[in-house]
């Protein structure tokens, strides 16, 4: 189905409005004409009656059968004793009526009669009611034709006015479908009508956001290529060395480093996939309420194994019976990235601590490490994807910030006393912010 156009819709509505206005105007004009015609008709009959009184009872006695007003006009005069002294109809004419206006039935049609009693005479003037109606009927087509003609003229004028009014929309379409502007702000440099200003400003914001997204995408692709280059080079190197040595110890070393490089690339791929899911323009998963202890148990074993392999002491503190509300998979990815970064960059022999505490109307996760920490400039870059930090590519912290924003929480970085980084994540227990991901 072809979509309708604003121009076509306006034309149809204008035609409908003008035709209705023309018909209503013609009807009102006809009603007013009929009203004025009735008033004029009565005034005429009254003036004739008064004229008869002024001129007396003299008239020329002649046969008026062939006169042009025959059958369309009557005049009657009665003397004081009730004798019909004169009738223009050749017979008695319409029956005598009391003084004033009357409508009577005579000779098969309605007659409008005006009766006047003055100076001993009763004068009655009449005319068929159909005469006035015929004048109105004869006038109606003319009035309707004039009204429709005016409607047509107005439609032509309105059509031209509509075309001129819609010119800015056509110009905006040509601007958007033409070659892309180097600066989206150039849209606002043109004198757009006030009604289009919000749309143009919104388009400008979208263009800027699109330009920023393209820049970020380019930077992300470049950083991803850089991040994958190092482990890929390591995989190639250790695979080559593994095939050239027969020493068992060297082979185990190359195998371990080969596996570590593959694990690093696998984690990068997983993080990229998770980040794309978090930033995809689709409804997030439904929020759930879940028990923290059982939800975190499988991941705690992985963290303890990683800490043990790196010689780091790791412990978790959870309040009994704690429950969270949100997307379990996203929140687990959030904590996994925080703990993974802390374990990876903490020196051997140091402690990494993860703690959950009730804070206000929500819960606060605190992850404390004694690694290199983050400077203020590096903290400002968190969330930009592949921001270079002592904690690696920065993808983990970017994912953490996206998950926190999705759940209506807050993310803060503090210095650990004695050196290191303390990350605090506050999440609402339940409410408008947390329910927004439902």
C-alpha positions, 0 to 999 in steps of 0.5 A: 500500500502506497503511503499517503502524503501530507500534501494529498491529505491536506488537499482532500481535507481542504476540498471537503471543508470548502464544499461543506462550507459552500453548501452551508453558506448556500443554505444560509444564504437561501434561508436569509433570502427566503426570510427577506423575501417574506418580509418584502412580500408582506410589506408589498401587500400592506402597501397595496392595502394602504394604497387602496384606502388612500385612493378610495373605491374608484376603479376602471370597470373593465374585464381583467381576465387577460391581465398578467397578474391574473391568478397571481394576485387578488384584491377584495373590498368589503363595505361597512355593512359586509357587502363585497364591493370589489373582487379582482378575481371575477368571483368572491375570491378568498373568504374574508378574514379578520384583520392581520396576516392569514394563510388560507386554502383557496382553489387548491392552493395556499394563499397569503392574505393581508386584511385591513379594516380602515375608514369603514372598509375591509380591504383584503390583498392576497397572493399565492404562497407558491409565488414566494417559494418559486422565487426562492427555488429559482434563486437557489441554483444561482446561490449554490453556483456562486458558493461552489465557484468561490470554493473552487477559487479558495481551493486554488489559492489554498493549494498554492499556499499549501505548496509554498508552506510545504517547500521547507519540508521538500528542501529538508528532504533534498538536504538529507538525501543529497551528499552528506554534509561535513558538519551536521550543524550546517542544517541549522544555518538555514532559515527553517520555519519555527515548526521545523526547528525541533525536527532539525535540532533532533536530526542534528543531534542524531547526526552528531551521535552517528558521527560519534558512533562511527568514530568510536566504531573505527577506534574500536576496530583499530584497538581490537585489531591491536589487542588481537595482534599480540596474542595472535603473534604469541600463538604463532611464535609458541606454535613454531617453537613447540614444533622445533623443540624436543625438550619436555620442559620447553614444550610444556612452557610453550603449551602453557603460553599457547593456551594462555594466549588462546584464553586471552583471545577467547576472553576478548571475543566474549567481552566484545560479544557481551558489549555488543549485546549490551549496546544493541538497540533491543529490549534487555532481558527480563529482570529477576530476583535471585539469591546471591549465594547460590548465584555466585557459587560457581563463579567463586570457584573459578575466581579462587582457582585463578587467584591460587594460580597467581599466588593472590589471596582472594575472599568474598564477604556476603550477607546472609540471605541477600537477594538482588534484582536485575539481569543475572547474566549481566550482573555476573559479567559485571562482577567477573570483569571487576574480579578478573581485572583485580586478580590479574593485576594484583602482585603475588602475595597480595589480597583481593576482596569482594564484598556485598553490603546493604547501602541505602535503598540498594546493595553495594559491591566493593572490589578492593585490590592492590594493583597499579590502580587508575589515574584520574585521566584513566578513570575518565576514559572508562566506558569508551571501549579499549581505553588503554589502562593498567588493567588492559584493554579497558573492555571489562570496565566498559562492560561494567559501566554499561551494566551499571547504567542499564540497572540504574546504579552508580560506579565509582573508583577510589584509591586503595589505602597503600596502593591499588584500586577500589571499585564501588558499584551501587545497585537499587534493590528494586524500584523504577530504575531497576524495573526499567530493564524489565 
